[in-house]
Amino acid sequence: MGIKTAVITGANSGLGLATAKALAQRSFDLVLVCRNADRGKQAQTSVQQANPAVKVDLFLADLADAESVRQVAKAICSAYPKIDVLINNAGYTPKSIEFVEEGVEKSFFASHVGHFILTNGLMDSLKAAGAATGDARVISLSSAAYIGGRTARFFRKLDNLSPMLAYCDDKLANLLFAKELAKQTAGTGITAYSAHPGAVRTNFGSDTLGFVGQALALARPFMRTPEKGAQTSVFLASAPLKSIGASNNGGYFADSAPKRTRNRDITDEKAAWLWERTRQYL
């Protein structure tokens, strides 16, 4: 059994899988949340091989389906009354713009709303760890693409929304969520962070069409490996809190260090608004 328990979404490939392996090697028990059963089982085997001494569990959920997320949160809480780390890693660049039944752009729903539901659904287990050790953490994968995000587009069914702008909005929401989560959980022993992994060489965006897809394909050989890209998530999940810095709770990190953000929509007011706006999906 491991020293701590970490839950990771989108752990079947790329950054999520690299993060899970790295934490297994640091003696974390892992809970992998994946959408596809076959890929999830392959990832489970791969992570277990990274450290046969830890426990590696698999749960299935579709983050674009609110009820699926609610059910998996209940199942994980039942199996794990204490969770030390939650890494909201899953996300994707949409091939084309789609909307879920709730009228929200699908990648935004999966990346932000789904993770909001999951985080709140696991809150009792996170708070239990926070109460026991004073150290539970929630890490949300953002990106430097947050710079192009705009809160004015959130939750709106826009006919002219491009896949790239949708992705930028997703990443801004992830950053704002971490910022507000730190406030919402103040005094519970839970800290929250958002992280930029850098430009990572995975199959992320591999089905993106047009100029953006071509640019990604050309740049992919020069990108970081998933192992390199996972380093900031691993740092935030495993480093002593003193190394992260108490003043950086709710902050945005890249290359394992806090970074200043540059987007006029990153304000306390916008973060609080996003939290309240998303609560209706719980």
C-alpha positions in Angstrom: 0.0 0.0 0.0 1.2 3.5 -0.8 1.9 6.4 1.5 -0.9 8.6 0.0 -3.8 8.2 -2.5 -4.1 10.2 -5.7 -7.0 10.3 -8.1 -6.1 11.2 -11.7 -8.6 11.8 -14.5 -7.6 11.0 -18.1 -5.0 8.7 -16.9 -5.0 6.2 -19.8 -2.5 8.0 -22.0 -0.2 11.0 -22.4 0.2 13.4 -19.4 -2.2 11.5 -17.2 -0.4 8.2 -17.6 3.0 9.7 -17.2 1.8 11.5 -14.0 0.3 8.3 -12.6 3.5 6.3 -13.3 5.7 9.0 -11.6 3.5 9.1 -8.5 3.4 5.3 -8.3 7.2 5.4 -8.3 6.9 7.8 -5.4 4.8 5.2 -3.5 1.3 6.8 -4.1 -1.7 4.5 -4.4 -3.5 5.5 -7.7 -7.1 5.8 -8.7 -7.3 6.1 -12.4 -10.5 7.7 -13.8 -10.8 6.9 -17.5 -13.6 6.9 -20.1 -12.6 3.8 -22.1 -12.5 0.5 -20.3 -9.9 -1.2 -22.5 -7.5 1.7 -22.5 -8.0 2.2 -18.8 -7.1 -1.5 -18.1 -4.0 -1.1 -20.2 -3.0 2.0 -18.2 -3.8 0.2 -15.0 -1.4 -2.6 -15.9 1.3 -0.1 -17.0 1.1 2.0 -13.8 1.1 -1.2 -11.7 4.3 -2.3 -13.4 5.9 1.1 -12.5 5.6 0.0 -8.8 4.1 -3.4 -8.0 4.0 -2.4 -4.3 1.2 0.2 -4.6 -2.5 -0.2 -5.3 -3.8 0.9 -8.7 -7.5 1.1 -9.1 -9.6 1.9 -12.2 -13.0 3.7 -12.4 -14.9 4.6 -15.5 -16.6 7.9 -16.2 -17.4 10.2 -19.0 -16.6 13.8 -17.9 -19.0 15.2 -20.5 -21.9 13.3 -18.8 -22.9 14.9 -15.5 -24.6 11.8 -14.1 -21.7 9.6 -15.0 -19.4 11.9 -13.0 -21.8 12.0 -10.0 -21.9 8.2 -9.9 -18.2 7.7 -10.2 -17.6 10.3 -7.4 -19.9 8.3 -5.1 -18.2 5.1 -6.0 -14.7 6.5 -5.4 -15.7 8.1 -2.0 -17.2 4.8 -0.9 -13.9 3.0 -1.7 -11.6 5.7 -0.5 -12.8 7.6 2.5 -9.5 9.6 2.4 -8.1 11.1 -0.8 -4.8 13.1 -0.5 -4.5 14.3 -4.1 -6.9 14.9 -6.9 -5.4 15.7 -10.3 -8.0 17.0 -12.8 -5.9 16.2 -15.8 -8.4 15.1 -18.6 -9.0 17.6 -21.4 -8.9 17.8 -25.2 -8.9 20.1 -28.2 -12.3 19.5 -29.9 -12.2 18.4 -33.5 -15.4 20.3 -34.1 -17.8 22.3 -31.9 -20.5 20.2 -30.2 -22.9 20.9 -27.4 -24.1 18.6 -24.6 -27.8 18.4 -23.6 -27.3 21.2 -21.1 -26.4 23.6 -24.0 -22.7 23.9 -23.0 -19.9 23.4 -25.4 -18.8 19.7 -24.9 -15.0 20.2 -24.3 -15.8 23.0 -21.8 -18.3 20.7 -20.0 -15.8 17.8 -19.8 -12.8 19.9 -18.9 -14.5 22.3 -16.4 -18.0 21.3 -15.4 -17.2 17.6 -15.2 -14.2 18.3 -13.0 -16.2 20.7 -10.9 -18.8 18.0 -10.3 -16.0 15.4 -9.5 -14.1 17.6 -7.2 -17.2 18.5 -5.2 -18.3 14.9 -5.2 -15.0 13.9 -3.7 -14.9 16.7 -1.2 -15.7 14.6 1.9 -12.7 12.3 1.2 -10.5 15.3 0.4 -11.5 17.0 3.6 -11.0 13.8 5.6 -7.4 13.8 4.4 -7.0 17.5 5.0 -8.3 17.1 8.6 -6.0 14.1 9.3 -2.8 15.5 7.8 -3.4 19.1 7.0 -2.4 18.4 3.5 -4.9 17.5 0.7 -4.4 18.9 -2.8 -6.4 19.5 -5.9 -4.4 20.2 -9.1 -6.2 21.3 -12.3 -4.4 21.1 -15.6 -4.6 24.4 -17.4 -2.4 25.7 -20.2 -0.8 28.9 -21.4 -3.7 28.9 -23.8 -5.7 30.5 -21.0 -4.5 33.8 -22.4 -6.9 33.5 -25.2 -9.9 32.5 -23.0 -12.8 34.9 -22.3 -15.4 34.4 -19.6 -18.0 36.2 -21.8 -18.1 33.0 -23.9 -18.6 30.6 -21.0 -21.9 28.6 -21.0 -23.0 30.2 -24.3 -24.1 28.4 -27.4 -22.2 30.4 -30.0 -22.4 29.4 -33.6 -19.1 31.0 -34.5 -17.0 29.5 -31.7 -13.8 27.8 -33.1 -12.2 24.7 -31.6 -9.1 26.7 -30.6 -11.1 29.4 -28.8 -13.1 26.7 -27.1 -9.9 25.2 -25.8 -8.6 28.5 -24.6 -11.9 29.0 -22.7 -11.5 25.5 -21.1 -8.0 26.4 -19.8 -9.1 29.7 -18.4 -11.9 28.0 -16.6 -9.5 25.5 -15.1 -7.3 28.3 -13.8 -10.2 30.2 -12.4 -11.6 27.1 -10.8 -8.3 26.5 -8.9 -8.2 30.1 -7.8 -11.7 30.0 -6.3 -11.4 26.4 -4.9 -8.5 27.6 -2.7 -10.9 30.2 -1.2 -13.8 27.8 -0.9 -11.7 25.2 1.0 -9.8 27.7 3.3 -9.2 26.2 6.7 -9.9 22.6 5.7 -6.3 21.5 5.0 -7.0 21.5 1.2 -4.9 23.5 -1.2 -5.5 24.0 -4.9 -3.4 24.8 -7.9 -3.6 25.1 -11.7 -0.7 23.9 -13.9 0.7 24.4 -17.3 2.6 21.3 -18.6 4.2 23.0 -21.5 3.8 22.0 -25.1 3.8 18.2 -24.8 4.3 15.5 -27.5 1.1 13.4 -27.1 -1.8 12.6 -29.4 -3.5 15.7 -27.9 -5.0 17.7 -30.8 -4.1 15.0 -33.3 -7.6 15.2 -34.9 -7.7 19.0 -35.0 -8.6 20.2 -38.5 -7.3 23.1 -40.5 -4.3 25.4 -40.0 -4.2 24.7 -36.2 -4.0 21.0 -36.8 -1.3 21.3 -39.3 0.7 23.6 -37.0 0.4 21.1 -34.2 1.6 18.3 -36.4 4.6 20.2 -37.5 5.5 21.3 -34.0 5.0 17.9 -32.4 8.5 16.5 -32.9 9.9 19.5 -31.0 7.5 19.3 -28.1 8.2 17.9 -24.6 7.8 14.3 -23.7 4.8 13.4 -21.5 7.3 12.6 -18.7 8.7 16.1 -18.9 5.3 17.6 -19.2 4.1 15.8 -16.1 6.8 17.2 -13.9 4.8 20.2 -12.7 1.8 18.1 -11.7 4.1 15.6 -10.0 5.8 18.5 -8.1 2.5 19.9 -7.0 1.2 16.5 -5.9 4.3 15.3 -4.0 6.6 18.2 -3.0 6.5 19.5 0.6 4.0 22.3 1.0 6.9 24.5 2.2 8.5 24.0 -1.3 5.3 25.1 -3.0 4.7 28.1 -0.8 1.7 28.9 1.4 1.1 32.1 -0.5 0.8 30.2 -3.8 -2.4 28.4 -2.8 -4.8 28.9 -5.7 -1.9 29.9 -8.0 -0.9 29.0 -11.5 2.3 27.0 -12.0 4.6 26.1 -14.9 8.0 24.4 -14.8 7.3 23.6 -11.2 7.3 27.3 -10.2 4.5 29.9 -9.6 3.9 32.2 -12.6 2.1 35.5 -13.1 -1.0 35.3 -15.2 -1.9 37.7 -18.1 -5.6 37.8 -18.8 -7.9 40.6 -17.8 -10.6 38.0 -16.9 -8.5 36.5 -14.1 -10.0 38.3 -11.1 -11.4 37.2 -7.8 -14.9 38.3 -9.0 -14.7 36.3 -12.2 -13.5 33.2 -10.3 -16.4 33.5 -7.7 -18.9 34.1 -10.6 -17.7 30.9 -12.4 -18.0 28.9 -9.2 -21.6 30.0 -8.5 -22.6 29.6 -12.2 -21.3 26.0 -12.2 -23.0 25.0 -8.9 -26.2 24.3 -10.8 -24.7 21.2 -12.3 -24.0 19.5 -9.0 
